[in-house]
Amino acid sequence: MTFSFSNKSILITGGTGSLGKALTQYIFKNHPDISRLVIFSRDEQKQFQMAQDYPPEKYPQIRFFIGDVRDKDRLVRAMKGIDYVIHAAAMKHVHIAEYNPDECIATNVVGAQNVVHACLETTVQRVVALSTDKACAPINLYGATKLTSDKLFVAANNIRGNNPIRFSVVRYGNVMGSNGSVIPFFIKKKKEGKLPITDPNMTRFNISLTEGVEMVIHALEHAWGGEIFVPKIPSYRITDVATAVGPDCEQVIVGIRPGEKVHEEMITSSDSFYTYDLGKYYTIIPSTHNWKLDEFIKEFNAKIVQPGFSYNSGENTEWETVETLRELIREHVDELI
């Protein structure tokens, strides 16, 4: 199937979130000839606010659809006539998931399963699900639910039958400026003169909203079905972020919260046997796939990584510094506050 956005209908679950709004902006800027863009989410207030930025007289293609991924029937109705689905809806706060496990499972696991089956029951052609570095060797419930979600979307390619639909996953680290991320939190806390540090050794991967959007679009265009795409991105030290935001602030060690890691991982050594370097991205291919590996390697000039290779934020070769972080914060300050 030749890929195109022209006259296509797209649905984004969790479409009022940070990435959903960035995707919406990207799609209208670069593909104004789309047929329809459906923002599917459960928060009516966020939909109301987002609709102010996309008045129907200027953006006649946009639709706002109240619904919850926990409700499969509502998803099926929303996906009627949809060509491409981007699944961004999730409960994502680690400590909240630890205290509300049933809710996290209902959204992140059952919701993912509902999205898969709603896509299979309609005419959806391609699906990209958003993952997280916390899904790699998870130690918290959020990560475990997102790993399960990843498995559901990868395995969906094996139950599609003759349906030409393709499911893939994008996995990346902390999105700079997204709701609940550390930089806007530090910016708000800066006026108190103290910034809470969970662990002075803590590191995280860093990706911008723009890079996250580009990765989703890449997966929509290029996935053969079942891949987990992983970007090559820098890490940062949490103490460097604090220094960049509040150089005169006291850094107070408060301890790791329930379910947190000191370092995050996006590819484990066990994944290395299925991991290929595509240049800008790595991809973890499914152990069972319905396409020919030699053709995949030729198409993308893919090179398998060394056995035992892993991708860890604490052992990364590329790092943000206090200066580069400060520049990024300055560049994105409006969206970070």
Secondary structure, DSSP 8 states (H G I E B T S, - for coil): -----TT-EEEEETTTSHHHHHHHHHHHHH-TT-SEEEEEES-HHHHHHHHHHS-TTT-TTEEEEE--TT-HHHHHHHTTT--EEEE------HHHHHH-HHHHHIIIIIHHHHHHHHHHTTT--EEEEE--GGGSS--SHHHHHHHHHHHHHHHGGGS-TT---EEEEE---EETT-TT-HHHHHHHHGGGTEEEES-TT-EEEEE-HHHHHHHHHHHHHH--SS-EEEE---EEEHHHHHHHH-TTSEEEE----TT--SS-EEE-GGGGGGEEE-SSEEEE--SS-SS-HHHHHHHHT-EE--TT--EETTS-S-B--HHHHHHHHHHTHHHH-
